[in-house]
Amino acid sequence: MNDRSPKSLRRSFILTSPLLPVTIVLIIFHFKFEPPVETIRTGDWDADVQQNTARYTALLESVIRRYPGQWLWIHRRWWTRPPGEPDIY
């Protein structure tokens, strides 16, 4: 698994447990537990990492789209940009 995969996804592979996404909307202190995300294990390590990272990222994106004002990321998460797009850092 590469170093850019979320730590929670790495733990999911190691512990063979599903991810349990939790969001907190700070303005109203509303906790929302999302359904567990089962880790896909087909035996093809590279494909599994790709699929699980994509699923986890899609879930994160859906939460950000619901509460864009709550989004804050303080380290360099996005390593590449589409061709022609300016650097964001």
N, C-alpha and C positions, 0 to 999 in steps of 0.2 A: 504494500500500500504506500502510495507516495506521501510526502510530507504535507501536501496541500489538501489532503482529505481532512474533513473536520474530525477533531479528536473524538467526538461522540460516535462518529461512524467507526473509527478504529476500535473503540471500546466495544461497540456492538459486534464486530467481527470476533474480537477476542473472547468476550463473555457469552457469545451466542444469544444475546438478548435483543428484543426490539427497542427502537428509539421511542421515547415518549416525549414528544414536543410539548412544551409549555410556553405560553406567551403571557406577558404581563403588560397591560395598558396602564401606564403610570398615572395618567390624569384622573382616572376613576378607580384605580386599584382593582381592576377586574382581571382575575386569573382565568385563563382558558386552557384546558387540557385538550390537546388534539388526540385523535385516535392513534394508537401505537403504530409505528412504521416497522413492519417486519423486515429483517435483513434478508436479502436475496442471496442464496447460496446455490450455485449451479455446479460448482467444481472448477469453473474457469475463473481463476482469481482476478485477472485483469478486467474481464467483462463484468464480474460481480462488483468490483470497486467502481467501475464506470457507472453502472446502473444504480447502485446505492447512493453514490455521490449525487447523481442527477436527481434522484427522487427526493433526497434530503434538501438539496438546493431549491427544487421546485416548491417544496413546503415552506422553506424560509422566504422565498419570493412571494408566495401567496399571503403570508403574514405581513410582510413589508407593504404589499399593495393595499391591504386592509387598513393598516395604521402607519402611513408613510411618515408622519410626524414623530413617531417613536423610534425610527431607524437611526442607529448610530453605530459605526464601525470604526475602531481607532487604530487598526493596523492595515497594512497593504494586502488586502484580500484579493483584489482583482489584478492578476499579473499581466494580462494581455488586453488589448483593445482591438475592435474591428479595424480593418484597414481604413486609413483616412481619418479615424477618430483621434481627437487630441488626448494627450496624457491627462489623467485625472488627479495625479499626485503632484 
